[in-house]
């Protein structure tokens, strides 16, 4: 995994940009999607908290604990969604100003990987890191670039059903550097490939929601990468895993 020539990938697809004549429809769809995504966890939190208050004395300790766990899980889902929405709002703002400085991508990838392993715990799959010994420097906002690697790792863990490992690699390619996050999961159908960077688009809606996905991670990746003068693309075949490649100009 992570080695050239292992898969016979189709041509990489760039992240598509929406045509201007679709912007109004996209805005309406976005509002509708946000409303839908908020409604479910809010309804669950409201319903279980009301039951706890009304029937607290009649409920057994086990039931009370289950209700509180459901409330906590859906509060976490709400928190993740609000954080992603705030990130997109900041990226979309005309006054958005990235405080660019020299960043070593090796350090950011190691941070993202350490945080990922800490969150997932022992039950999660193997994570392979393949990065150069020397510094790989770009000009950018370190916190936002960190979010790119965090979102790509999280995306693989949430969406790649049946995977046994994830690899994140980094290499220099002329005046650019290429970061690849690759998994050996079920892959992405050809019809879904052009849409994976759309906001709230999910290849497997049930699995994504069940595991906490907001449907916004890849759109945040695209916005951040393009704001840094880079590109992001996806390579995948159904049944052969997926690879997301981020290209950024070297400083």
C-alpha positions in Angstrom: 0.0 0.0 0.0 1.3 3.5 -0.8 3.7 2.0 -3.4 3.5 3.0 -7.0 2.1 0.5 -9.4 0.1 -1.6 -6.9 -3.2 -0.5 -8.4 -4.2 0.3 -11.9 -6.0 3.5 -11.1 -8.1 5.4 -13.6 -7.2 8.9 -14.3 -7.4 11.1 -11.2 -10.4 13.3 -11.1 -10.0 17.0 -10.0 -12.4 18.5 -7.5 -15.1 20.0 -9.6 -16.3 23.6 -9.2 -20.0 24.5 -9.4 -21.2 26.4 -12.5 -22.4 29.9 -11.7 -26.0 29.2 -13.0 -26.3 26.6 -10.3 -25.2 28.7 -7.4 -28.7 29.7 -6.3 -30.0 26.2 -6.4 -26.9 25.0 -4.5 -27.5 27.6 -1.8 -31.1 26.5 -1.4 -30.0 22.9 -1.2 -27.3 23.8 1.3 -29.8 25.4 3.7 -32.2 22.4 3.3 -29.3 20.0 4.0 -28.2 21.9 7.1 -31.7 21.9 8.4 -32.0 18.2 7.8 -28.7 17.4 9.5 -29.5 19.5 12.5 -33.1 18.2 12.9 -32.2 14.6 13.7 -29.7 15.0 16.6 -31.8 17.9 18.0 -34.9 15.7 18.0 -33.1 12.8 19.6 -31.6 15.0 22.4 -35.0 16.7 23.0 -36.9 13.4 23.1 -34.6 11.5 25.4 -34.0 14.5 27.8 -37.8 15.0 28.1 -38.2 11.3 28.9 -35.5 11.5 31.5 -37.1 14.5 33.2 -40.6 13.1 33.1 -40.0 9.5 34.0 -36.7 9.6 35.9 -37.9 7.8 39.0 -39.6 5.0 36.9 -36.6 4.4 34.7 -34.0 1.9 35.8 -30.3 2.8 36.1 -29.5 1.0 32.9 -32.1 2.8 30.9 -31.0 6.2 32.3 -27.5 5.5 31.3 -28.5 4.4 27.7 -30.5 7.6 27.4 -27.6 9.8 28.5 -25.3 8.0 26.1 -27.6 8.7 23.2 -27.8 12.4 24.3 -24.1 12.6 24.6 -23.5 10.9 21.2 -25.9 13.2 19.4 -24.5 16.3 21.2 -21.1 15.3 19.8 -22.6 15.0 16.4 -24.1 18.5 16.7 -20.8 19.9 17.9 -18.9 18.4 14.9 -21.5 19.7 12.5 -21.4 23.2 13.9 -17.6 23.2 13.9 -17.5 22.2 10.2 -20.1 24.8 9.3 -18.1 27.5 11.1 -15.0 26.4 9.2 -16.8 26.7 5.9 -18.2 30.1 6.8 -14.7 31.4 7.5 -13.4 29.9 4.3 -16.2 31.4 2.3 -15.9 34.9 3.8 -14.6 37.6 1.4 -12.5 38.9 4.3 -10.9 35.5 4.9 -7.2 36.1 5.6 -4.8 33.2 6.0 -1.8 34.0 8.1 0.7 32.2 5.9 4.1 31.2 7.3 6.7 28.5 6.5 5.2 25.1 7.4 6.9 21.7 7.5 4.2 19.3 6.3 6.0 16.3 7.9 5.3 17.8 11.4 1.6 18.5 10.5 1.1 15.0 9.2 2.6 13.5 12.3 0.4 15.6 14.5 -2.7 14.6 12.5 -1.7 11.0 12.7 -1.1 11.1 16.5 -4.4 12.8 17.1 -6.2 10.3 14.9 -4.7 7.3 16.7 -5.5 8.8 20.1 -9.2 9.4 19.1 -9.7 6.0 17.4 -8.0 3.9 20.1 -6.7 0.3 19.9 -9.7 -1.0 18.0 -9.0 0.9 14.9 -7.1 -0.2 11.8 -3.3 0.0 11.1 -2.1 3.5 10.1 1.0 3.6 7.9 3.0 6.9 7.6 5.5 7.3 4.8 7.2 10.7 4.8 10.7 12.0 3.9 13.5 12.5 6.4 14.1 16.0 5.2 11.7 19.0 5.7 8.9 19.5 3.2 8.1 23.2 3.5 5.2 25.2 2.1 3.8 28.7 2.8 0.5 28.4 4.5 -1.7 28.5 7.6 -0.5 25.6 9.7 -3.9 25.1 11.5 -5.9 25.0 8.3 -3.4 22.7 6.6 -3.5 20.5 9.7 -7.3 20.3 9.2 -6.7 18.9 5.6 -4.8 15.9 6.9 -7.2 15.4 9.8 -10.3 15.4 7.5 -8.7 13.1 5.0 -7.8 10.5 7.7 -11.3 10.9 9.3 -12.9 10.5 5.9 -11.1 7.2 5.2 -12.1 5.8 8.6 -15.8 6.8 8.3 -16.4 5.9 4.7 -14.1 3.1 3.7 -16.0 0.0 4.8 -14.0 -3.1 5.2 -10.6 -1.4 5.3 -7.7 -3.0 7.2 -5.2 -0.1 6.9 -4.8 3.5 5.9 -1.5 5.0 4.5 -0.6 8.6 4.4 2.5 9.5 2.4 4.3 12.7 1.3 6.8 13.3 -1.5 8.2 16.1 -3.6 7.3 16.4 -7.2 9.3 19.2 -8.8 8.0 22.5 -7.5 5.1 20.8 -5.7 4.6 18.3 -2.9 2.1 15.5 -3.1 0.3 14.1 0.0 -1.6 10.9 -0.5 -4.1 9.4 1.9 -4.9 5.9 0.7 -7.1 3.1 2.1 -7.9 -0.5 1.1 -11.6 -0.3 1.6 -14.5 -0.9 -0.7 -13.7 2.0 -3.1 -16.0 4.5 -4.7 -18.4 3.9 -7.5 -17.6 5.8 -10.8 -20.9 7.8 -10.6 -20.0 9.1 -7.2 -16.5 10.2 -7.9 -17.3 13.6 -9.4 -19.5 14.5 -6.4 -17.4 13.5 -3.4 -16.2 17.1 -2.8 -19.7 18.5 -2.7 -21.0 19.7 0.7 -23.1 17.1 2.4 -22.6 14.6 -0.3 -22.3 11.1 1.1 -21.5 7.9 -0.8 -22.9 5.8 2.0 -25.3 8.0 3.9 -26.3 5.5 6.6 -22.7 4.5 7.5 -21.5 8.1 7.5 -24.1 9.3 9.9 -23.8 6.2 12.1 -20.0 6.8 12.5 -20.3 10.5 13.0 -19.6 11.9 9.6 -21.0 15.4 8.8 -20.7 15.2 5.0 -18.5 18.4 5.0 -15.0 17.1 5.6 -13.9 16.8 1.9 -15.4 20.1 1.0 -13.4 21.8 3.7 -10.3 20.0 2.3 -11.0 21.4 -1.1 -11.5 24.9 0.1 -8.4 25.0 2.2 -6.2 23.4 -0.5 -7.3 25.7 -3.2 -6.9 28.7 -0.9 -3.2 27.7 -0.7 -2.8 27.5 -4.5 -3.1 23.7 -4.6 -5.4 21.0 -5.9 -7.1 17.9 -4.5 -8.2 14.9 -6.5 -9.5 11.4 -6.0 -8.5 8.1 -7.5 -10.7 5.0 -6.9 -12.1 1.8 -8.3 -15.0 -0.1 -6.8 -13.5 -2.9 -4.7 -10.0 -1.6 -4.8 -9.8 1.2 -2.2 -9.4 4.9 -2.7 -6.7 7.5 -2.7 -7.0 11.3 -2.1 -4.1 13.3 -3.4 -3.3 16.9 -2.3 -0.8 18.9 -4.3 0.7 22.1 -2.8 3.4 24.4 -4.1 6.7 24.1 -2.2 8.0 27.3 -0.6 
